[in-house]
Amino acid sequence: MKKIIVVCLFITNTIISQSYKDGVSIVQYSAPFVIDAELSLKTFKDYNTYTFYLDKNPKIFDKEKIKSLPTVCLYNNGELILKIESGISLKLPENSKKELEKEIDKLLTNKF
């Protein structure tokens, strides 16, 4: 019985941990102390958007090797397409939104 529970938990965790990368997904990795430096993901409401906070999801930060806060990643069906990091300034580059839009346009153009 214990083996079945462990296997079910593993499968559930694996499925959930990958779901945030399904389709065209924009994931923002952040922390409460840099909320003012985050990119508004409202513009990208037509896509899968997620924000993970270091204090609530430390395992995801380790798994994705997030070193700077905030960091924004664009995924397409699990593949990392673009990673925008803030660096030591704790602010994303000014052109972050445009870079995301440009890469999404490329993805959508190549899709057809």
C-alpha positions as CSV (number, residue, x, y, z in Angstrom):
1,M,0.0,0.0,0.0
2,K,2.8,2.4,0.9
3,K,4.4,1.8,-2.5
4,I,1.2,2.7,-4.3
5,I,0.9,5.9,-2.4
6,V,4.5,6.9,-3.1
7,V,4.1,6.1,-6.8
8,C,0.9,8.1,-7.0
9,L,2.5,11.1,-5.2
10,F,5.5,10.9,-7.5
11,I,3.4,10.8,-10.7
12,T,1.1,13.7,-9.4
13,N,4.2,15.8,-8.5
14,T,5.8,15.2,-11.9
15,I,2.6,16.1,-13.8
16,I,2.0,19.2,-11.8
17,S,5.6,20.3,-11.9
18,Q,5.7,20.3,-15.7
19,S,2.2,21.8,-16.3
20,Y,3.5,25.3,-15.9
21,K,5.6,24.8,-19.1
22,D,2.8,23.5,-21.3
23,G,2.0,25.4,-24.5
24,V,3.3,28.9,-24.7
25,S,4.0,29.8,-21.1
26,I,5.5,32.8,-19.4
27,V,6.8,32.2,-15.9
28,Q,8.0,34.9,-13.6
29,Y,10.3,33.8,-10.7
30,S,10.3,36.4,-8.0
31,A,10.2,37.1,-4.3
32,P,8.1,39.5,-2.1
33,F,11.0,41.9,-1.7
34,V,11.2,42.6,-5.5
35,I,7.5,42.8,-6.3
36,D,7.9,46.4,-7.6
37,A,10.4,45.2,-10.1
38,E,8.2,42.4,-11.6
39,L,6.9,42.5,-15.1
40,S,3.1,42.8,-15.4
41,L,2.0,39.6,-17.1
42,K,-1.6,40.9,-17.7
43,T,-0.5,41.8,-21.3
44,F,0.1,38.1,-21.9
45,K,-3.3,36.9,-20.7
46,D,-3.8,34.8,-24.0
47,Y,-1.0,32.5,-22.9
48,N,-0.2,30.5,-19.8
49,T,1.2,32.8,-17.2
50,Y,2.6,31.9,-13.8
51,T,4.4,33.7,-11.0
52,F,6.4,31.7,-8.5
53,Y,7.8,33.2,-5.3
54,L,11.0,31.9,-3.8
55,D,9.5,31.7,-0.3
56,K,6.7,29.5,-1.5
57,N,8.3,27.4,-4.2
58,P,12.0,26.9,-3.5
59,K,12.2,23.5,-5.2
60,I,11.1,25.0,-8.5
61,F,13.8,27.7,-8.2
62,D,16.4,25.0,-7.7
63,K,15.1,22.8,-10.5
64,E,15.1,25.7,-13.0
65,K,18.4,27.1,-11.7
66,I,17.1,30.6,-11.0
67,K,19.9,32.8,-9.7
68,S,18.5,36.3,-10.1
69,L,15.2,37.9,-9.0
70,P,13.1,38.6,-10.8
71,T,13.6,36.3,-13.7
72,V,11.1,35.8,-16.6
73,C,11.2,32.7,-18.7
74,L,9.3,31.9,-21.9
75,Y,8.6,28.2,-22.5
76,N,7.1,26.4,-25.5
77,N,5.8,22.9,-24.7
78,G,8.4,22.5,-22.0
79,E,11.4,24.0,-24.0
80,L,13.0,27.1,-22.6
81,I,12.9,29.7,-25.4
82,L,13.9,32.9,-23.6
83,K,15.3,33.7,-20.1
84,I,15.4,37.3,-19.0
85,E,17.3,37.9,-15.7
86,S,17.5,41.0,-13.6
87,G,21.1,40.6,-12.4
88,I,22.4,42.5,-9.5
89,S,20.1,45.5,-10.1
90,L,17.0,43.5,-9.0
91,K,15.2,45.0,-12.0
92,L,14.4,43.4,-15.3
93,P,15.8,45.2,-18.4
94,E,13.6,47.9,-19.9
95,N,13.0,46.0,-23.1
96,S,11.8,42.8,-21.4
97,K,8.2,43.0,-22.5
98,K,9.3,43.7,-26.1
99,E,11.7,40.8,-26.1
100,L,8.9,38.5,-24.9
101,E,6.5,39.7,-27.5
102,K,9.1,39.3,-30.3
103,E,9.8,35.7,-29.3
104,I,6.1,34.8,-29.0
105,D,5.6,36.3,-32.5
106,K,8.4,34.0,-33.8
107,L,6.8,31.0,-32.1
108,L,3.4,31.7,-33.5
109,T,4.8,32.4,-37.0
110,N,6.7,29.1,-37.0
111,K,3.7,27.3,-35.8
112,F,1.9,27.8,-39.1
